Structure formats: structure tokens, C-alpha cells
Amino acid sequence: MSDTDTQYDDPFQRYSYRSSLIEELRNTGGRMQRGRVTVRTARTFGFCWGVDRAVAMVRDALRDYPDRRIWLLDQIIHNPQVNADFKDMGVRFVRGPFADASASEGDGSSQLSADDVVVIPAFSATVEDTEQLEGIGCTILDTTCPWVVRPHLRTIKYVEDGFTTVIHGLVQHEETRASCSLIASRGGQYLVVADQGEAERLCRVIRGELDAGDYLDSLAAGACSADFDPTEHLTRIGTINQTTMLASETREIEALIREAVAARDPAVEIAESFRELNTICRATQENQDSVVALAESGELDLLVVVGGFDSSNTRNLTRVGGGCFPSFHVLGPDAIEAGVIRHRCAKTGNTVSTDNWLPEGPISVGFTAGASTPDTLLGDVVEAVLRAAGERVDAAPSVS
Ligand code: SF4
């Protein structure tokens, strides 16, 4: 494993991408007045400790291995700017959107050698990937977040006890793929449900209201283990969740499955056939709670959420933060102009433009950012919004 021994063990220290503007906002309780604009930030936002640590570990690897090729298995985190920055620094990508165009079919694993250093991202990696790297003899720098290890340990216990793991997660997300791979490697069964609607369909199968074969046919590719049989493998169920899902939805899903199992097995102690473990990470939970508190303050005219469009936790911040006022999920400052804002539509996932998004007169704009969003990027977005409103970050507060 890694011979980089740097520790990043202070959760209150920001190790990378520091922004003086954002630090000022943190030091002033998340409130700043610039002309007609009141800038508000959630109590906690942005880089979580796990992401900050992973980014800092890659940066250290560039310093510690100046004569060796450094590879990332895929994106280090779901933020285009951070990945592009590493690419500019000479880091190569085995696969994914930042993979070298010369890599065959987007997979550069055939180019790896024992002299290379390969970084496992904070989301973790599949068992197959890890075994391949070990087989090649690469130096592996494992930045897997400790919060991701927790559901992994629970799934191993489920497999040992004969429980099928139901994962509240996204089939294509690296963390969920790693969990599925781990379960399969131990001979266990898994099923991935993305949201409450999918959980309700699962519950209909558990209660015998939906044909098991039809249900199996309807599942997305990769959503269940290779030999998953609903008639056989839903007898005992244990739940976990991808660490960045919406916490309230995870609780709903757990409750739905528990009730369905209890309805099916009224004579059996529930613990015999159902177990649960909420594995939302603390940083994700705190960012969600903070944006809810900000939204409920009653002070906001609109909310701007900053982060990668494929970042699960950022998308969920938009879901919990949106309410009685417009909520815009943007990639960065380029999305913002005085007359138009380009943002991700939560319903379709497409990038859309909204005109006349900034109200006239005094306005209060809330900001938050996903766990993979650097402070520098959030700071640039705050400045862009101020410019769009005709204000400057160094302007004096208005007197009203
Ligand atoms: S969001 Fe949570 S689980 Fe993911 S890297 Fe950050 S702290 Fe770890």
C-alpha cells in the first residue's frame, strides 16, 4: 500500500483550495453585506474532510514521487475543476472523462506498470480494480474515506449472516459499485434502489403484490447481483446507503422495507429478517441540515448551490434547499450573468438557462456547495453573483 504517511487528521483545517473570501464568510457567521446584496452561507458547506484529505494526498504524491507516473483510477472527486487541475499537473487518468484520449476505449489500465503510482479515490474502488493493481505491482495510494469503509464493513457482516444487502444508492456511482463488488466477491447478494419510488416497487415484491420475474426484468443493468432471485434472496434484508444520499429519503426507504418485511413475516421477530444501518456520512448530513436551516431562516430570495453535476451530495443539497424560492445548481462562475443563469434542472438533469433570475432591489442570496466543491470555486461564484447584481466584493455595505 501507500508509503505516503502524511496525516490529515484535523477536520476543521482546510488543506487545499483555500479562499480568503470564503474564510471571511466563515469568520463572520456566514453573512456579508455588499451594496444591495446580502450574502448568506449555510453553517457548513463545501469540501468535507474526506475529500480535502484525498486531494491533499494526491498533491503530496506529486511531491513525493517526482520521477514516477501518478495515475488516478477515475475522477478523484466529482468536480471538473479539481480533476482538470490534477491533469494539468501531469496526473493521468485510467478511465473516465479525464482519461488520456490515447488510452484504448477510455481504459488506460493496459498502460500501467509496476513503476507507477495509482490513486484509489475517496469513493473507494472495486475488488477487481484493486486486485488488478496489486497484480501489476503498482504502488497504491488509497485515499478511501473512512466514512465509506463503514458501510463496507456492514455489508461483510450481512453476507456472513446470510442477509441480502439493499443499497440506497446510484448504480453508476463509484462508491456503490465498490460496495456491490465487495458483496459479490464475498458470495453475497445485493440490490440497489435509487429512490423511494424504487423502494416502493421492491416492497410490493416483498409483500407478494408484484410478480418477482417482472420485477427482475425491470431492474436497471447492474442494479442487482448476477444471480439475484427475488423469490429466494429477499428473505433476509439488510440496508445500507451510499454515504452521500439524501438522509431523509434513506430513513423513508428503511421504514418502507421494514414495514413490508414485517407485513410478510408477522410471526417472525423483525431482527431475524431485517436489519438497517444509516451510513450517511456526518459531513453530508451536516451540509444537508445546514442548508435546510438556511432555507428555513425565511431570509433568502434565492439559493445558489455550487458543485459538479454528477456529484450526488451536491444534487441532494439542491433538493433539500429548494423550497419557496428559486434554487440554482451551477458548475461555476461562468454560469452566471446579470440576465441569465445556466444551471442543472433537478427534474431532467439537463443544463438549462433561466432569464431574469436576479430580482431588483435589496436581495438576500444563499450559497452552499457540495462536499467536492473547492472553496476557491465557491468564492468565484459569490463574486460572480455580486458582479451580476452590480456590486463588488470589495464594495462597502449599503446603509439602509
Ligand atoms: S462526502 Fe462523506 S463519505 Fe464522501 S468523502 Fe466526504 S466525508 Fe467521506
Residues whose N, C-alpha, C, O or C-beta is under 5 A from the ligand:
A	BS01	SF4	C48 W49 G50 V51 A122 C145 W147 V148 T243 C281 A283 T284 A371
